[in-house]
Amino acid sequence: MKQLNIGLFGFGCVGQGLYFALQHSTGFRANIKKIVVKHPHKKRIVDSDLIAYDKYEILDNPEIDVVVELIDNAEEAFEIVKMAMERGKHVVTANKKMLAMNLEELISLQKKNQLSLLYEASACGSIPIIRTLEEYFDNEDLLQLYGIFNGTTNYILTKTIDEGLDYQTALKGAQQEGFAESDPTNDVEGFDPKYKAVILCLHAFGLIIHPDKVLNLGISSLSENDIQFASEKSLKIKLLPVIRKIDDHQITAYVIPHFINNNNNLFKVDREFNGVIVEGEFSGQQFFQGKGAGSHPTGSAVLSDISALSYDYKYSFKKFEQNGHKKFTQKVLLDIYLRLNSKSELEQIIFEEIHSQYYSQDYNYVIGKISLEQLFRSQAYLREQKLFCAVIE
Ligand SMILES: NC(=O)c1ccc[n+]([C@@H]2O[C@H](COP(=O)([O-])OP(=O)(O)OC[C@H]3O[C@@H](n4cnc5c(N)ncnc54)[C@H](OP(=O)(O)O)[C@@H]3O)[C@@H](O)[C@H]2O)c1
């Protein structure tokens, strides 16, 4: 095992989690040479000699062979990662947005410079899903991969069903407990799980889909009526990214809340936990559960990537290399529950079939089949009108 010299960008939640994990791991030879952060006035838990504010103190240091990028800004992170690789440094990152937006360019940079770029922590925290897809399922065709990829929304949804809280109260609680940020948009509107789905789609199906093409409907329009609808039927509401093989040539992907019943393994994945279901053509269903976020769980995933670098590990992107023909499609029908403000909204959101509908003074919904294409076209309207939409199985 070779000694690694690390330059660390970011010393917040995950950066400090990694620092802790490195301090407490045994038999592992990695040394943090420098930590670059943003704000000079902040108190740090490490020696001030280790801290710097100029990115070139890491990028231009020939002793540093591994850059660990753990900052909270996707655009700046992309610049850092590109510069590090152009200078011959391996990179470990947890930045899902940066990765999802730039997968194609990052893969070619990696190939061109013959370097490793590892990012296990970017999708589902401590659940080792990327390497499982890369190493274990590299030869098996997958039928689908879905799950709970976002702990913040799962925490909120658990509180609404288990404790009967309304959405706003549950969100406030999540913010007070540190599970949700003051601006929760990225989580509650489903952007964060979408970025993770895009990353996992590459490793599971060999297909890169730009995040802008993937529908993400979130939970911010959830009303007490929707919560009651679920509770009365002993269902739970989970925000699920789904990536599914339609046929040998087509893959679909979307992020939509789902009503699920207790036959689904995800039913018991509550609070801030994440769960992933991988269904293979031969292996059947696998279920993974673990902490999807947090300082130590995420730090542990970063540590595992650094450890993998010590034996020259690289993702081989086998399915991506073999995939000359797979395409993304939205030509699929979904069984959808849609809560409406008024019946006239159905003129904007066209269902293929309606199975049941209910109208009263303060609660209207329809259940039926609608195409993903149609939902994608209606997403701005759904958000503006605060209509709650969920897949019902
Ligand atoms: N938190 C989680 O549980 C979790 C889980 C999975 C993935 N991630 C991902 O991990 C990354 C880090 O998240 P986090 O929660 O640790 O963020 P955070 O707690 O907000 O910390 C961000 C750190 O980045 C530093 N920073 C910001 N811009 C910088 C720049 N241009 N150059 C150098 N340093 C800069 C900040 O410096 P200052 O200290 O000076 O402010 C801070 O130390 C993000 O991409 C996030 O999506 C987080």
The ligand as a MOL file (V3000), in Angstrom:
LIG
                    3D

  0  0  0     0  0            999 V3000
M  V30 BEGIN CTAB
M  V30 COUNTS 48 52 0 0 0
M  V30 BEGIN ATOM
M  V30 1 N -23.2080 16.9870 4.3920 0
M  V30 2 C -23.4660 15.7660 3.9640 0
M  V30 3 O -23.9870 14.9320 4.7080 0
M  V30 4 C -23.0990 15.3690 2.5580 0
M  V30 5 C -23.3930 14.0630 2.1160 0
M  V30 6 C -23.0030 13.6710 0.8250 0
M  V30 7 C -22.3630 14.5730 0.0040 0
M  V30 8 N -22.1110 15.8520 0.4520 0 CHG=1
M  V30 9 C -21.4210 16.7740 -0.4470 0
M  V30 10 O -20.1420 17.0770 0.1130 0
M  V30 11 C -19.7450 18.3830 -0.2290 0
M  V30 12 C -19.4200 19.1580 1.0380 0
M  V30 13 O -20.5960 19.2500 1.8290 0
M  V30 14 P -20.5440 19.7630 3.3510 0
M  V30 15 O -21.8800 19.4050 3.9300 0
M  V30 16 O -19.3110 19.2820 4.0280 0 CHG=-1
M  V30 17 O -20.4720 21.3490 3.1530 0
M  V30 18 P -20.2180 22.4660 4.2620 0
M  V30 19 O -20.3790 21.8860 5.6300 0
M  V30 20 O -21.0410 23.6280 3.8930 0
M  V30 21 O -18.6690 22.8240 4.0820 0
M  V30 22 C -18.1920 23.3890 2.9030 0
M  V30 23 C -16.7020 23.6770 3.0430 0
M  V30 24 O -16.2370 24.1400 1.7830 0
M  V30 25 C -15.4320 25.2870 1.9790 0
M  V30 26 N -15.4500 26.0560 0.7300 0
M  V30 27 C -16.5000 26.6200 0.0780 0
M  V30 28 N -16.0910 27.1850 -1.0830 0
M  V30 29 C -14.7500 26.9760 -1.1530 0
M  V30 30 C -13.7390 27.2990 -2.0760 0
M  V30 31 N -14.0390 27.9460 -3.2120 0
M  V30 32 N -12.4690 26.9080 -1.8410 0
M  V30 33 C -12.1640 26.2330 -0.7160 0
M  V30 34 N -13.0610 25.8910 0.2310 0
M  V30 35 C -14.3360 26.2550 0.0070 0
M  V30 36 C -16.0360 25.9800 3.1630 0
M  V30 37 O -15.0680 26.8460 3.7260 0
M  V30 38 P -15.3040 27.6160 5.1070 0
M  V30 39 O -15.1480 26.5740 6.1740 0
M  V30 40 O -14.2270 28.6190 5.1490 0
M  V30 41 O -16.6860 28.1950 5.0400 0
M  V30 42 C -16.3630 24.7700 4.0590 0
M  V30 43 O -15.2410 24.3680 4.7920 0
M  V30 44 C -20.9130 18.9790 -1.0430 0
M  V30 45 O -20.6640 18.7790 -2.4110 0
M  V30 46 C -22.1080 18.1090 -0.6250 0
M  V30 47 O -23.1040 18.0440 -1.6310 0
M  V30 48 C -22.4750 16.2570 1.6950 0
M  V30 END ATOM
M  V30 BEGIN BOND
M  V30 1 1 1 2
M  V30 2 2 2 3
M  V30 3 1 2 4
M  V30 4 1 4 5
M  V30 5 2 4 48
M  V30 6 2 5 6
M  V30 7 1 6 7
M  V30 8 2 7 8
M  V30 9 1 8 9
M  V30 10 1 8 48
M  V30 11 1 9 10
M  V30 12 1 9 46
M  V30 13 1 10 11
M  V30 14 1 11 12
M  V30 15 1 11 44
M  V30 16 1 12 13
M  V30 17 1 13 14
M  V30 18 2 14 15
M  V30 19 1 14 16
M  V30 20 1 14 17
M  V30 21 1 17 18
M  V30 22 2 18 19
M  V30 23 1 18 20
M  V30 24 1 18 21
M  V30 25 1 21 22
M  V30 26 1 22 23
M  V30 27 1 23 24
M  V30 28 1 23 42
M  V30 29 1 24 25
M  V30 30 1 25 26
M  V30 31 1 25 36
M  V30 32 1 26 27
M  V30 33 1 26 35
M  V30 34 2 27 28
M  V30 35 1 28 29
M  V30 36 1 29 30
M  V30 37 2 29 35
M  V30 38 1 30 31
M  V30 39 2 30 32
M  V30 40 1 32 33
M  V30 41 2 33 34
M  V30 42 1 34 35
M  V30 43 1 36 37
M  V30 44 1 36 42
M  V30 45 1 37 38
M  V30 46 2 38 39
M  V30 47 1 38 40
M  V30 48 1 38 41
M  V30 49 1 42 43
M  V30 50 1 44 45
M  V30 51 1 44 46
M  V30 52 1 46 47
M  V30 END BOND
M  V30 END CTAB
M  END
